[in-house]
Amino acid sequence: METKEKIKKLAASIVRLEQQAMDQGRNLTREESGLISQMQGSIQELTKLLPQAALTKPGSNLGGSLRITGPKNGYGLINPNESKSYQNLFGNDAGLTWEGMGGTKDTGFFSAILSGRHHPGLKHNFQAAMTETVPSDGGFVIPTEYAERIHNVSLEDEVIMPNCYVQPMRSNEIKLPGMTIGDHSTGLMGGFVAAYVDEAGTINEHDPKVRQITLKCKKLTGLLRFSAELTEDAPGGEDTIINLCGKGLAWYRDKAFIRGTGAGEPLGILNAPCLIAVDKETGQKADTIIYENLTKMMASMYAGSFKKSIWIAHQSTIPSLLTLSLSVGTGGDHIPVMKESNGNFTMLTRPVIFTEKTEVLGDEGDIILADLSQYVVGLRSGMRFDTSIHVHFETDELLGRIIERHDGMPLWNESLTLADGSTEVSPFVTLAERV
């Protein structure tokens, strides 16, 4: 059997095991997880035997990085520099299509739900598709083409997901391997230790230190209130709902990835145990940002992350940053710290993104220097949508509900102590409160 065929056969076996667990409404057993790990290891070894062209050929089941792809869906880890489009996350056939559910081109999905007449496709095929839902959540699984449009709208407004790792999920929980961060004065990440030895000298053994990263889906529920006539009378009524859902999911999801507590929601950057908060300068005024703050934040950024880092700042910091400058000589000339080109801002060579999702000027977290490639998001397919005519019955309005499940957390569980034994660095650095 050719190498590629062996890889495809192993990948198909993995998908069958995962699909079986999903159909039975359970997580993978320890034996199943072990078997999948063995097959994934075999795939990695077989991949090394393929020529480079086979790894990048368009349409191949193997991408530039290893992607386990079954007969229908790709559920491999998506790298920070890869597209996070719905198709790239879940494959060309991520779920049922509207026409496959009994829908027609003339009757849209949202139109069918909001009409109250319940298109025949809603009655039968959606119930059959409920295998990817939590039964108590209810609602109709959104067909692939609609979920794709909602997801891709949301990406346009997000800060975190387009720039981090994303793990598509087939169950409510997934475990990923991680390394211990440690202390470079005693060993490197993962417990790597090396030493020079004489010929025939003894090499001391050190067990590598690994840890487990667990992503467990959190349920994000969005509510929309709109008139019953929206999809029938308003131009682009369905597009309006798609945009509202996409932008709404993006806003709350992004906020959680930045500020989430980890309790019933993702663990955000500002609550991460690896976050470093740089102290304000002696005598620094309240609600200010000065040049020394930024340089010390840079010094606390892990050196391997700096070229991938970005500044994330609250919009209230704009006046301070735009007027921040360095004096040159004695002639009164100044060099601006933040520079602009074609509407894009940079500061100390790194891009700047302004958002309302961080803390306001003066509070800890109003400005962040972050390497988002050190953050991972787990995302499930199978958005769901449902409506109620009862809550706002007297005004002839509908209450819509969209549900999406995901999780997120930093890949680092602690900051790194450098070889000097005292300096701490991290891929996530912020500025402490200034009062």
C-alpha positions in Angstrom: 0.0 0.0 0.0 1.4 3.4 -0.9 2.3 5.8 1.9 -0.4 8.3 1.2 -3.0 5.6 1.1 -1.8 4.3 4.5 -2.1 7.8 5.9 -5.6 8.2 4.6 -6.6 4.9 6.0 -5.3 5.8 9.5 -6.9 9.2 9.3 -10.3 7.6 8.4 -9.9 5.3 11.3 -9.4 8.2 13.7 -12.5 10.0 12.3 -14.6 6.8 12.7 -13.6 6.5 16.4 -14.4 10.1 17.1 -17.7 9.9 15.2 -18.7 6.8 17.1 -18.1 8.6 20.4 -19.9 11.7 19.2 -22.9 9.7 18.0 -23.1 8.0 21.4 -23.0 11.4 23.1 -19.8 10.7 25.1 -16.1 11.6 25.2 -13.4 9.2 24.0 -12.4 6.5 26.4 -8.8 6.2 27.6 -8.3 3.2 25.3 -9.7 5.1 22.3 -7.6 8.1 23.0 -4.5 5.9 23.3 -5.3 4.2 20.0 -5.8 7.6 18.3 -2.5 8.8 19.7 -0.7 5.8 18.3 -2.3 6.3 14.9 -1.4 10.0 14.9 2.2 9.0 15.7 2.2 6.6 12.7 0.8 9.3 10.5 3.6 11.6 11.5 6.2 9.0 10.8 4.6 8.2 7.4 4.5 11.9 6.5 8.3 12.0 6.8 8.5 9.5 3.9 6.5 11.8 1.5 8.2 14.2 -0.8 7.7 17.9 0.1 5.5 18.4 -3.0 3.0 15.9 -1.6 2.7 18.0 1.6 1.7 21.2 -0.2 -0.2 20.0 -3.2 -3.5 21.9 -3.5 -6.4 19.7 -2.5 -4.2 17.2 -0.6 -5.4 15.9 2.7 -2.0 16.9 4.1 -1.3 20.6 4.5 2.0 22.4 5.0 1.8 21.2 8.6 0.3 17.9 9.5 -3.5 18.0 9.3 -5.5 14.8 10.1 -8.3 14.9 7.5 -11.0 12.3 7.3 -13.4 11.6 4.5 -15.4 14.7 5.3 -13.9 17.0 7.8 -10.5 18.4 8.7 -10.0 18.7 12.5 -6.3 19.4 12.8 -4.7 22.2 14.8 -4.7 25.4 12.6 -1.6 27.5 12.9 -1.6 31.3 13.7 -0.6 32.2 10.1 -3.3 30.0 8.5 -6.8 31.1 7.4 -9.4 30.6 10.1 -12.3 30.5 7.7 -15.1 28.0 8.4 -14.1 25.9 5.5 -10.4 25.7 6.5 -11.5 24.8 10.1 -14.1 22.2 9.4 -13.7 21.1 5.8 -15.8 21.4 2.7 -18.6 19.2 4.2 -18.6 20.4 7.9 -22.3 19.5 8.3 -25.7 19.4 6.6 -26.5 21.9 3.9 -29.9 23.7 3.8 -30.9 21.9 0.6 -29.7 18.6 2.1 -32.0 19.3 5.0 -35.0 19.7 2.8 -34.7 23.4 2.3 -34.9 25.2 -1.1 -33.2 28.2 -2.7 -36.5 30.0 -2.6 -37.0 29.6 1.2 -34.0 30.6 3.3 -33.2 29.0 6.6 -33.9 32.0 8.8 -37.0 32.8 6.8 -38.3 29.3 7.4 -37.7 29.5 11.2 -39.1 33.0 11.6 -42.2 32.3 9.5 -43.6 30.1 12.2 -44.8 27.7 9.5 -41.8 25.4 10.0 -40.6 24.3 6.7 -40.6 20.4 6.3 -36.8 20.4 6.4 -36.9 21.9 9.9 -39.2 19.3 11.3 -37.3 16.1 10.3 -33.7 16.7 9.1 -32.8 19.2 11.9 -33.8 16.7 14.6 -31.6 14.1 12.9 -28.7 16.6 13.0 -29.0 17.1 16.8 -26.1 14.6 17.4 -23.7 17.5 17.6 -25.8 19.4 20.2 -26.3 19.3 23.9 -30.0 18.2 24.2 -30.9 20.7 26.8 -29.8 23.6 24.6 -32.5 23.0 22.0 -32.7 25.0 18.8 -32.0 24.1 15.2 -28.5 23.3 13.9 -27.6 26.1 11.5 -26.8 24.6 8.0 -23.2 24.7 6.9 -23.5 27.6 4.4 -25.2 29.8 6.9 -22.7 28.9 9.7 -19.9 29.6 7.4 -21.2 33.1 6.6 -21.7 33.9 10.3 -18.3 32.7 11.2 -16.5 34.5 8.4 -18.3 37.8 9.3 -17.1 37.5 12.9 -13.5 37.0 11.9 -13.4 40.5 10.3 -13.8 42.2 13.7 -11.8 39.9 15.9 -8.3 40.4 17.4 -7.5 37.1 18.9 -8.8 34.2 16.8 -7.3 35.3 13.4 -3.8 35.4 15.1 -3.8 32.4 17.4 -3.9 28.6 17.2 -7.4 27.2 16.6 -8.3 23.6 17.4 -11.6 22.5 15.7 -13.4 20.2 18.2 -15.5 17.1 17.6 -16.5 16.7 21.3 -17.0 19.0 24.3 -13.4 18.4 25.6 -10.0 17.9 24.0 -6.6 17.5 25.6 -3.5 18.9 23.9 0.2 18.3 24.9 2.0 21.2 26.4 5.5 21.9 27.8 6.5 23.1 31.2 7.9 26.6 31.0 10.4 26.4 33.9 13.5 28.3 34.7 16.4 28.7 32.2 18.9 28.8 35.1 18.2 25.1 35.6 17.0 23.9 32.2 15.1 24.9 29.1 11.4 24.6 28.3 10.2 21.0 28.6 13.0 20.1 30.9 15.7 20.0 28.2 19.1 19.9 29.8 22.5 19.6 28.0 26.1 19.6 29.1 29.5 19.1 27.6 31.1 15.8 28.6 34.5 14.1 28.1 34.9 11.2 25.7 33.3 8.2 27.3 32.1 10.4 30.1 28.8 9.9 31.8 25.7 11.6 30.4 23.2 12.5 33.1 19.6 11.6 32.2 16.7 14.0 32.7 13.1 13.2 32.2 11.3 15.7 29.9 8.6 17.6 31.7 5.2 17.8 29.9 1.8 19.0 30.9 -1.7 18.7 29.5 -3.7 21.5 28.1 -7.5 20.8 28.4 -10.0 22.8 26.3 -13.5 22.3 27.5 -16.3 24.0 25.6 -18.1 27.0 27.1 -21.5 27.9 25.8 -21.9 31.5 24.4 -25.5 32.4 24.0 -26.6 35.5 22.1 -30.1 37.0 22.0 -31.6 39.1 19.2 -34.9 41.0 19.3 -36.4 41.9 15.9 -39.7 42.4 14.1 -41.5 39.4 12.7 -41.5 41.0 9.2 -37.7 41.5 9.1 -36.8 38.6 6.8 -39.9 39.0 4.6 -40.1 42.8 4.1 -36.6 44.2 4.8 -34.1 44.2 2.0 -31.4 41.7 2.9 -33.3 40.6 6.0 -31.4 37.3 6.3 -28.1 39.1 5.7 -28.9 41.4 8.5 -29.4 38.5 10.9 -26.2 36.9 9.7 -24.2 40.1 10.3 -25.7 40.6 13.7 -24.9 37.1 14.8 -21.4 37.2 13.3 -20.4 40.5 14.8 -22.1 39.8 18.1 -20.3 36.4 18.5 -17.0 38.1 17.6 -17.4 40.9 20.1 -18.2 38.7 23.1 -15.8 35.9 22.1 -12.9 38.3 21.6 -13.6 40.0 25.0 -13.5 36.7 26.7 -10.2 35.7 25.1 -8.8 39.0 26.4 -10.5 39.4 29.8 -12.2 36.1 30.6 -11.8 34.6 34.1 -11.7 30.9 33.0 -14.8 30.2 35.2 -17.6 29.3 32.9 -15.8 31.2 30.1 -12.5 31.1 28.4 -9.3 32.1 30.3 -8.3 35.5 28.9 -4.9 37.0 28.5 -5.3 39.5 31.3 -6.1 36.7 33.8 -3.5 34.3 32.6 -1.0 33.0 35.3 1.9 33.8 32.9 0.9 37.5 32.5 3.5 40.0 33.6 2.3 43.4 34.8 5.1 46.1 34.6 5.0 48.5 37.5 4.5 52.2 36.9 7.5 54.6 37.2 8.2 56.4 40.5 6.2 59.7 40.5 4.2 58.8 37.3 0.9 60.6 37.1 -2.4 58.8 37.2 -3.9 57.7 33.8 -0.8 58.2 31.8 1.5 56.1 29.6 5.1 57.2 29.3 8.0 56.0 27.1 9.7 54.1 30.0 6.5 52.0 30.4 6.7 50.8 26.8 10.4 50.0 26.9 10.1 48.0 30.1 7.1 46.1 28.7 9.3 45.2 25.7 12.1 44.1 28.1 9.6 41.7 29.7 8.5 40.2 26.4 9.9 36.7 25.8 12.6 37.3 23.1 11.3 34.5 20.9 7.9 36.1 20.8 8.9 39.7 20.1 8.8 39.5 16.3 5.3 38.0 16.5 4.0 40.4 19.1 1.4 43.1 18.7 0.2 46.0 20.9 -3.5 45.8 22.0 -4.6 49.1 23.5 -7.9 50.5 24.6 -9.3 53.4 22.5 -9.0 55.7 25.5 -5.2 55.4 25.2 -5.1 57.0 21.8 -4.6 60.7 22.9 -1.7 59.6 25.2 0.0 57.5 22.6 -0.4 59.9 19.7 1.2 62.7 21.7 4.0 60.5 23.2 7.4 61.6 21.7 11.1 61.6 22.3 13.0 64.9 22.3 16.0 65.2 20.0 18.9 67.5 20.8 18.3 71.0 22.2 16.3 72.5 19.3 12.9 71.3 20.5 12.5 68.6 17.9 10.5 65.5 18.8 10.2 62.0 17.3 6.7 60.4 17.7 6.7 57.0 19.5 3.7 55.8 17.6 3.9 56.0 13.8 1.2 55.8 11.2 1.2 54.6 7.6 -1.9 54.1 5.4 -4.1 54.0 8.5 -1.9 51.3 10.2 -0.1 52.2 13.5 3.2 50.8 14.8 5.0 51.4 18.1 8.6 50.3 18.7 8.4 48.4 15.4 5.3 46.4 16.4 1.7 46.8 15.1 -0.9 48.5 17.2 -4.6 47.4 17.4 -7.1 49.6 19.2 -10.2 48.0 20.8 -12.8 48.6 23.5 -12.4 45.1 24.8 -9.4 45.8 27.1 -9.4 48.0 30.3 -9.6 51.8 30.1 -6.7 54.2 30.4 -5.0 54.0 33.8 -6.3 50.5 34.7 -4.1 47.4 34.5 -4.7 46.0 31.0 -5.2 49.2 29.1 -2.3 48.3 26.9 -0.9 44.8 26.2 2.1 43.5 24.3 1.1 40.0 23.2 2.3 37.2 21.1 -1.1 35.7 20.1 0.6 32.6 18.6 0.9 31.5 22.3 -2.9 31.4 22.7 -5.1 28.5 21.6 -8.8 28.5 20.9 -11.0 25.4 20.7 -14.0 25.8 18.4 -16.9 23.4 17.8 -18.9 23.3 14.6 -22.7 23.1 14.9 -24.0 26.6 15.7 -27.7 26.5 16.7 -30.5 29.0 16.3 -34.0 29.2 17.8 -36.8 31.8 18.2 -39.6 32.5 20.5 -42.8 34.6 19.8 -44.0 34.6 23.4 -41.6 36.9 25.2 -42.5 40.0 23.1 -45.9 38.7 21.9 -47.7 42.0 22.5 -45.3 44.0 20.1 -45.3 41.3 17.4 -41.5 40.9 17.9 -39.4 37.7 17.9 -36.6 36.8 20.3 -33.8 34.9 18.5 -31.1 32.9 20.2 -27.8 31.7 18.7 -25.6 29.3 20.6 -21.9 28.6 19.9 -19.5 26.5 22.0 -15.7 27.2 22.3 -12.9 27.6 24.8 -9.6 29.4 24.9 -6.4 29.8 27.0 -2.8 30.8 26.8 -0.3 28.0 26.0 1.9 29.1 28.9 0.9 28.3 32.5 3.6 30.5 34.1 6.2 33.1 33.2 9.7 32.1 32.3 12.7 32.9 34.5 15.8 33.6 32.4 19.3 32.1 32.8 20.3 34.9 35.2 17.9 33.4 37.7 15.9 36.6 38.3 14.5 38.2 35.1 11.0 37.0 34.2 9.6 37.2 30.7 6.3 36.1 29.1 4.5 36.3 25.7 1.9 38.4 27.4 2.9 41.7 29.1 0.7 44.5 30.4 1.1 47.7 32.4 0.1 47.8 36.0 -2.5 50.3 37.3 -1.6 54.0 37.5 -3.5 55.9 40.1 
